[in-house]
Amino acid sequence: MEKGIYSTRCWIDGGFREATIWFSDGKINAITEGGVLNDNVENFGDALIMAGAIDAHAHVNEPGRTHWEGFDTATQAAAAGGTTTLIDMPLNASPVTTTVAAFGEKLAATQGKMHINLGFYGGIVPQNAGKIADLAQSGVLGIKAFLTHSGIDEFPNVTLEDLEQAMPVLAKLNIPLLAHCELSDDTVQRTPYGEEGLLAENPTNYAAYLASRPKSWENKAVQMMIDLCRKHQCPVHIVHVSSAEALPLIAVAKAEGLPLTAETCSHYLFFNAEEIPNGNTLYKCAPPIREKENNEQLKMALKSGVLDFVTTDHSPAPPEIKEIESGNLKKAWGGISGLQYMVSVAWTSLKETMDLAQFIPLITDNPAQFLGVSDKKGQIKVGLDADFTIWQPEETFIVQKEENRHRHPLSPYNEKELFGRIEATFVGGEKVFHKTIINKNRGQWILKKQ
């Protein structure tokens, strides 16, 4: 049966229109001007209707570490936050997704737990560089590499030799290499928490943690990946850019025409190092959240197009691994829990820098293009998937721990005031969220065609 949704504010073809959007069998059938009085049309008034938000960087951790997070809780949290598609990283699942067999285990683990759409990245580690072609052709949307210790021993960082071996293969297959860019001052960093010294002596001091992972590590790694991108013409994506000093390097590479893209994360936009209390490990991530002046430059880079889109890099862990009691930033798992809040946090952070017309593509069309799914997602067009995020950008709300749908309600966003209340989330034409989760198992796999 054909159904419709109406609003005075639908984001269509790069502008706001009063429209009714019709859909059936998971696809958009038609877009008509104005409203229709019909029992099959849901009236959302002046709420903003846009294509479903896409989070292209999250760690769901299943199979193997479902006690950290899992597909059931993660996809419910995402739906509650207006995200209709998320792409899962190859760690911190166990086994890590570095083989075709492990990828099969991950796909099996999603059964009965896909409340939104799911795509997946594979991973490159020293042991599998020679077998990367099979993994790249199995349906993953990209291949992830760490240039420093990942925090998970099963996912070692690659060497330059590994990258030189894999990148020509990925270039031929036109599959992006996603790089975690941190290099220590002498060689590839192989210890989890950077230099000793200051942090070892002051393990609860955030300034000490920030100093242990300096911008220079990130800048050098970004430059190395740009050089490799130029050499092999392999699509390269820089994940979670946090150093503003790397932005000119990325800008020059893009101007040169290299197949390079880059993202930053909502927490780098919302939080600033000067405001992070000592001993609060909920803010620990790698690269670290940096200073306000630095982060303002990240916002401008999103506006100018130097950075392509926003993600969460959701990477939760149980309280004991986060060292909540001790506040030890050296020992704590590094990762921000924020999957449920991407749309609202990003908009709250960016609304003084750009308008909605500039913001919306950063969480819809731009990630869809990067992922190679713009023929299905990212815009409201006839023939595309009926995934919709319906929200009120002007309305504020206080993040309540009790409404957090992650497996663990620990988040630095708790008790923060955000703009952009989520009204409803549609996945494949079905309303999955409206004040609560009302339809489950509406998501589909997003696999790269070969």
PLY file of the C-alpha trace (Angstrom):
ply
format ascii 1.0
element vertex 450
property float x
property float y
property float z
element edge 449
property int vertex1
property int vertex2
end_header
0.00 0.00 0.00
1.27 3.43 -0.89
1.79 5.78 2.03
2.86 9.39 2.29
4.45 11.87 4.66
3.89 15.62 4.53
5.70 18.67 5.85
5.96 22.32 5.02
9.75 21.80 5.17
11.03 18.94 3.01
14.67 19.02 1.89
14.43 18.12 -1.81
16.81 18.93 -4.67
18.88 21.30 -2.55
16.00 23.39 -1.25
13.10 23.40 1.19
9.64 22.67 -0.20
6.16 22.05 1.11
5.54 18.57 -0.20
4.05 15.15 0.22
6.45 12.25 -0.33
4.86 8.99 -1.49
6.41 5.56 -1.06
5.70 1.83 -1.16
7.78 -1.35 -1.06
10.62 0.61 0.52
11.04 3.06 -2.38
9.99 6.64 -3.04
7.28 6.64 -5.74
6.40 10.29 -6.13
6.81 13.77 -4.71
3.87 16.13 -4.95
3.68 19.82 -4.12
1.73 20.80 -1.02
-0.30 18.63 1.30
-2.87 15.92 0.74
-5.75 15.19 3.12
-5.65 11.42 3.14
-5.69 8.68 5.77
-2.55 7.29 4.18
-0.59 10.53 4.67
1.07 11.38 7.97
1.23 15.12 8.60
4.45 16.27 10.27
3.59 19.96 10.19
6.72 22.09 9.97
9.16 19.38 11.07
12.11 19.06 8.71
11.94 15.95 6.52
15.23 14.95 4.92
16.78 11.76 3.58
17.84 9.41 6.35
21.02 10.37 8.16
24.07 8.17 7.52
26.76 7.46 10.11
29.69 6.13 8.09
31.93 5.28 11.08
30.81 3.28 14.12
32.10 0.36 16.19
29.27 -2.05 17.03
31.63 -4.75 18.39
29.52 -7.81 17.55
30.25 -10.71 17.37
32.55 -11.37 20.28
32.18 -8.18 22.29
28.42 -7.75 22.43
28.83 -6.88 26.11
30.45 -3.64 24.85
27.68 -2.95 22.32
25.80 -5.03 19.76
23.66 -4.74 16.67
20.37 -4.84 18.60
21.21 -1.96 20.94
23.27 0.00 18.41
20.64 0.05 15.70
17.89 1.00 18.16
20.04 3.85 19.48
20.80 5.00 15.96
17.11 4.97 15.01
16.23 7.00 18.12
18.79 9.57 16.97
17.50 9.84 13.41
20.21 7.70 11.80
18.87 5.25 9.22
22.16 3.76 8.01
25.38 3.04 9.86
28.61 1.49 8.66
30.37 -0.83 11.09
34.13 -0.90 11.51
36.09 -4.20 11.42
37.03 -3.87 15.10
36.28 -4.27 17.95
34.42 -7.40 17.01
36.05 -10.75 17.72
37.00 -12.10 15.31
38.01 -8.85 13.68
36.74 -8.50 10.10
40.01 -9.20 8.33
38.99 -12.38 6.47
36.05 -13.43 4.34
35.14 -16.03 6.97
35.06 -13.41 9.73
32.91 -11.18 7.53
30.48 -14.07 7.19
30.34 -14.38 10.98
29.56 -10.69 11.28
26.74 -10.88 8.74
25.28 -13.84 10.62
25.45 -11.90 13.89
23.15 -9.19 12.53
20.19 -11.52 12.03
17.12 -10.33 13.92
18.98 -7.23 15.13
18.88 -4.86 12.15
16.52 -2.05 13.09
18.26 0.26 10.60
20.41 -0.41 7.51
23.93 -1.75 8.02
27.05 -1.66 5.90
30.50 -2.92 6.81
34.19 -2.23 6.37
36.89 -4.87 6.25
40.33 -4.44 7.75
43.95 -4.70 6.69
46.52 -6.03 9.16
50.03 -7.36 8.52
48.80 -10.95 8.34
46.26 -10.37 5.55
47.81 -7.79 3.22
48.35 -10.44 0.56
44.75 -11.64 0.75
43.04 -8.28 0.77
41.47 -8.74 -2.68
39.14 -11.52 -1.51
37.95 -9.46 1.45
37.54 -6.34 -0.68
35.38 -8.29 -3.12
33.17 -9.85 -0.44
30.81 -6.88 -0.16
32.58 -4.56 2.28
32.41 -0.84 1.51
36.04 -0.07 2.32
39.17 -1.37 4.02
40.32 0.11 7.34
43.95 0.45 8.42
45.51 1.65 11.66
48.88 3.35 11.51
49.20 3.07 15.28
48.11 0.47 17.84
44.35 0.05 17.55
43.81 -0.82 21.20
42.88 -4.37 20.13
45.77 -6.80 19.80
43.86 -8.83 17.16
43.99 -5.78 14.88
47.68 -4.77 14.65
48.69 -1.61 12.88
50.05 -1.89 9.35
53.49 -0.90 8.14
54.37 1.12 5.08
55.25 -2.16 3.35
51.74 -3.51 4.01
50.17 -0.41 2.50
52.42 -0.52 -0.54
51.27 -4.08 -1.13
47.54 -3.49 -0.63
46.90 -0.10 -2.20
47.44 -1.13 -5.85
44.89 -3.91 -5.29
42.35 -1.50 -3.79
42.99 1.01 -6.57
42.16 -1.62 -9.17
38.95 -2.53 -7.33
38.13 1.16 -6.66
37.60 0.49 -2.96
38.68 3.16 -0.45
41.37 2.64 2.13
40.28 4.23 5.42
43.21 5.30 7.57
43.51 6.04 11.27
46.25 8.63 10.99
48.67 8.79 13.90
52.43 8.20 13.60
54.84 8.69 16.45
57.88 10.88 16.04
60.25 8.02 15.23
58.33 5.11 13.75
54.87 3.57 13.61
53.60 3.77 17.17
53.03 0.30 18.58
52.02 1.05 22.16
48.41 1.79 23.02
48.73 5.10 24.79
51.57 7.04 23.32
54.62 8.41 25.05
55.16 7.71 28.72
56.51 10.55 30.85
53.86 13.17 31.54
50.85 10.86 31.22
52.47 8.12 33.31
53.08 10.65 36.06
49.63 12.28 35.74
47.25 9.54 34.54
44.07 11.45 35.41
45.17 14.75 33.85
43.47 15.48 30.51
46.16 17.94 29.41
48.73 15.17 29.91
46.68 12.81 27.77
46.30 15.45 25.06
50.07 16.03 25.06
50.69 12.30 24.70
49.07 12.25 21.24
50.23 15.51 19.60
48.98 17.00 16.34
52.36 16.26 14.78
51.59 12.53 14.84
48.37 13.11 12.94
49.85 15.62 10.50
52.70 13.31 9.55
50.39 10.36 9.05
48.01 12.38 6.88
50.91 13.51 4.70
52.10 9.93 4.34
48.66 8.78 3.21
48.44 11.66 0.72
51.79 10.64 -0.75
50.64 7.03 -1.04
47.33 8.15 -2.55
49.25 10.08 -5.22
51.60 7.17 -5.90
48.96 4.46 -6.24
45.87 6.50 -7.18
44.04 4.45 -4.58
40.99 6.13 -3.01
42.04 7.17 0.50
39.75 8.33 3.28
41.14 10.01 6.41
38.94 9.07 9.34
38.25 11.26 12.39
40.41 14.27 11.53
41.11 16.11 14.78
44.22 18.19 13.98
43.45 21.49 12.26
47.09 21.54 11.13
46.28 18.64 8.77
43.55 20.62 6.99
45.87 22.54 4.59
47.48 19.24 3.58
44.07 17.78 2.75
43.02 20.92 0.90
46.11 20.88 -1.31
45.66 17.17 -2.08
42.05 17.72 -3.09
42.98 20.70 -5.25
45.51 18.45 -6.97
42.64 16.10 -7.85
43.72 13.15 -5.74
41.00 10.64 -4.80
41.09 11.76 -1.17
38.23 12.30 1.26
38.15 13.08 4.97
35.73 13.16 7.87
35.61 14.54 11.36
33.46 13.47 14.28
30.69 15.12 16.22
32.65 15.07 19.50
35.53 17.07 17.98
33.00 19.76 17.13
31.00 19.78 20.37
33.65 19.43 23.08
36.87 21.38 23.65
39.95 20.31 25.60
39.81 23.38 27.83
36.42 22.27 29.19
37.14 18.59 29.79
37.44 17.79 33.51
40.37 15.76 34.80
39.64 12.18 35.70
36.61 11.86 33.41
37.42 9.04 31.03
34.15 9.38 29.08
35.93 12.04 27.00
38.92 9.90 26.11
39.32 9.06 22.41
42.13 8.83 19.88
43.05 11.14 18.33
42.09 13.26 21.35
39.58 16.08 21.55
41.71 19.19 21.03
41.53 22.89 21.88
38.64 25.19 21.01
40.66 27.23 18.51
41.62 24.02 16.71
38.05 22.74 16.65
36.64 25.97 15.24
38.89 25.36 12.23
37.38 21.89 11.81
33.95 23.49 11.59
35.09 25.89 8.89
36.66 22.99 6.99
33.27 21.27 6.89
31.73 24.46 5.56
34.37 24.87 2.86
34.37 21.23 1.78
37.91 20.41 2.91
36.21 17.88 5.22
33.46 15.87 3.56
31.11 14.69 6.28
30.49 14.05 9.98
30.49 10.69 11.77
30.31 9.53 15.39
33.17 7.01 15.61
30.92 5.48 18.27
33.27 3.26 20.32
31.74 2.27 23.65
33.01 -0.04 26.38
31.77 -1.34 29.74
32.35 0.88 32.80
35.22 -1.18 34.15
37.17 -0.92 30.88
36.48 2.82 30.74
38.10 3.11 34.20
35.16 5.17 35.43
36.07 4.60 39.06
39.80 5.37 38.79
39.62 8.14 36.16
42.87 6.78 34.74
43.20 8.19 31.23
46.25 6.08 30.50
44.50 2.78 31.16
40.94 3.61 30.04
39.52 2.40 26.77
39.56 5.25 24.28
36.24 5.86 22.60
33.25 8.20 22.69
29.74 6.81 23.08
27.59 8.99 20.84
25.79 6.95 18.18
22.35 8.09 19.32
23.19 11.80 19.10
24.98 12.41 15.79
22.33 14.57 14.11
21.62 16.71 17.16
25.23 17.06 18.34
26.51 17.93 14.87
23.78 20.50 14.30
24.22 22.04 17.77
27.94 22.37 17.05
27.63 23.75 13.53
24.50 25.93 13.56
26.51 29.09 14.24
28.93 28.23 11.41
26.52 27.25 8.63
22.86 27.11 7.73
20.73 23.99 7.32
21.26 23.95 3.56
25.00 23.56 4.13
24.60 21.19 7.07
22.18 18.57 5.76
24.49 17.14 3.04
27.17 16.52 5.69
25.06 13.73 7.18
23.11 12.57 4.10
24.30 13.07 0.54
28.05 13.39 1.18
28.47 10.12 3.10
26.17 8.38 0.58
28.45 9.48 -2.25
31.56 8.35 -0.38
30.03 4.94 0.27
28.95 4.55 -3.35
25.25 4.29 -2.47
23.99 7.62 -3.81
21.80 5.69 -6.26
19.82 4.48 -3.21
20.37 6.85 -0.32
21.30 10.38 0.67
18.55 12.33 -1.09
14.78 12.41 -1.44
14.24 11.41 -5.05
11.84 9.13 -6.89
13.33 5.64 -7.03
15.59 6.03 -4.00
15.05 4.24 -0.69
12.32 5.57 1.58
14.64 6.35 4.49
13.72 9.59 6.27
14.90 11.58 9.27
12.21 13.91 10.59
13.38 16.45 13.14
12.98 19.91 14.63
16.28 21.80 14.32
15.07 24.73 16.44
13.85 22.65 19.39
16.18 21.85 22.29
16.24 18.92 24.67
18.38 17.69 27.54
20.07 14.33 26.98
18.68 11.97 29.61
20.63 8.90 30.68
17.37 6.95 31.00
16.61 7.52 27.31
20.02 6.32 26.14
19.56 3.13 24.11
23.20 2.10 23.89
24.11 -1.07 25.78
25.80 1.13 28.38
24.24 4.55 29.08
27.64 6.09 29.78
28.16 9.10 27.52
29.77 12.52 27.77
26.59 13.90 26.21
24.43 13.00 29.22
22.80 16.11 30.72
23.94 18.29 27.79
21.44 20.55 26.04
21.19 19.90 22.31
19.34 21.49 19.41
17.52 19.24 16.96
14.91 17.00 18.53
14.22 13.87 16.50
10.54 13.51 15.66
10.54 10.24 13.70
12.78 7.87 11.77
11.66 5.86 8.74
13.64 2.92 7.34
12.53 1.40 4.05
9.19 3.19 4.29
8.43 1.92 7.80
8.32 4.17 10.84
10.92 2.67 13.17
11.07 5.43 15.77
8.47 7.89 17.04
9.05 8.72 20.72
9.99 5.06 21.10
11.01 2.15 18.88
7.79 0.98 17.21
8.97 -1.29 14.39
11.99 -3.57 14.49
14.05 -5.47 11.93
13.40 -3.02 9.08
17.02 -2.61 8.07
18.87 -4.19 5.16
22.49 -4.97 4.43
24.35 -2.54 2.20
26.96 -4.56 0.34
29.28 -3.28 -2.38
28.55 -4.76 -5.79
31.49 -6.25 -7.65
0 1
1 2
2 3
3 4
4 5
5 6
6 7
7 8
8 9
9 10
10 11
11 12
12 13
13 14
14 15
15 16
16 17
17 18
18 19
19 20
20 21
21 22
22 23
23 24
24 25
25 26
26 27
27 28
28 29
29 30
30 31
31 32
32 33
33 34
34 35
35 36
36 37
37 38
38 39
39 40
40 41
41 42
42 43
43 44
44 45
45 46
46 47
47 48
48 49
49 50
50 51
51 52
52 53
53 54
54 55
55 56
56 57
57 58
58 59
59 60
60 61
61 62
62 63
63 64
64 65
65 66
66 67
67 68
68 69
69 70
70 71
71 72
72 73
73 74
74 75
75 76
76 77
77 78
78 79
79 80
80 81
81 82
82 83
83 84
84 85
85 86
86 87
87 88
88 89
89 90
90 91
91 92
92 93
93 94
94 95
95 96
96 97
97 98
98 99
99 100
100 101
101 102
102 103
103 104
104 105
105 106
106 107
107 108
108 109
109 110
110 111
111 112
112 113
113 114
114 115
115 116
116 117
117 118
118 119
119 120
120 121
121 122
122 123
123 124
124 125
125 126
126 127
127 128
128 129
129 130
130 131
131 132
132 133
133 134
134 135
135 136
136 137
137 138
138 139
139 140
140 141
141 142
142 143
143 144
144 145
145 146
146 147
147 148
148 149
149 150
150 151
151 152
152 153
153 154
154 155
155 156
156 157
157 158
158 159
159 160
160 161
161 162
162 163
163 164
164 165
165 166
166 167
167 168
168 169
169 170
170 171
171 172
172 173
173 174
174 175
175 176
176 177
177 178
178 179
179 180
180 181
181 182
182 183
183 184
184 185
185 186
186 187
187 188
188 189
189 190
190 191
191 192
192 193
193 194
194 195
195 196
196 197
197 198
198 199
199 200
200 201
201 202
202 203
203 204
204 205
205 206
206 207
207 208
208 209
209 210
210 211
211 212
212 213
213 214
214 215
215 216
216 217
217 218
218 219
219 220
220 221
221 222
222 223
223 224
224 225
225 226
226 227
227 228
228 229
229 230
230 231
231 232
232 233
233 234
234 235
235 236
236 237
237 238
238 239
239 240
240 241
241 242
242 243
243 244
244 245
245 246
246 247
247 248
248 249
249 250
250 251
251 252
252 253
253 254
254 255
255 256
256 257
257 258
258 259
259 260
260 261
261 262
262 263
263 264
264 265
265 266
266 267
267 268
268 269
269 270
270 271
271 272
272 273
273 274
274 275
275 276
276 277
277 278
278 279
279 280
280 281
281 282
282 283
283 284
284 285
285 286
286 287
287 288
288 289
289 290
290 291
291 292
292 293
293 294
294 295
295 296
296 297
297 298
298 299
299 300
300 301
301 302
302 303
303 304
304 305
305 306
306 307
307 308
308 309
309 310
310 311
311 312
312 313
313 314
314 315
315 316
316 317
317 318
318 319
319 320
320 321
321 322
322 323
323 324
324 325
325 326
326 327
327 328
328 329
329 330
330 331
331 332
332 333
333 334
334 335
335 336
336 337
337 338
338 339
339 340
340 341
341 342
342 343
343 344
344 345
345 346
346 347
347 348
348 349
349 350
350 351
351 352
352 353
353 354
354 355
355 356
356 357
357 358
358 359
359 360
360 361
361 362
362 363
363 364
364 365
365 366
366 367
367 368
368 369
369 370
370 371
371 372
372 373
373 374
374 375
375 376
376 377
377 378
378 379
379 380
380 381
381 382
382 383
383 384
384 385
385 386
386 387
387 388
388 389
389 390
390 391
391 392
392 393
393 394
394 395
395 396
396 397
397 398
398 399
399 400
400 401
401 402
402 403
403 404
404 405
405 406
406 407
407 408
408 409
409 410
410 411
411 412
412 413
413 414
414 415
415 416
416 417
417 418
418 419
419 420
420 421
421 422
422 423
423 424
424 425
425 426
426 427
427 428
428 429
429 430
430 431
431 432
432 433
433 434
434 435
435 436
436 437
437 438
438 439
439 440
440 441
441 442
442 443
443 444
444 445
445 446
446 447
447 448
448 449
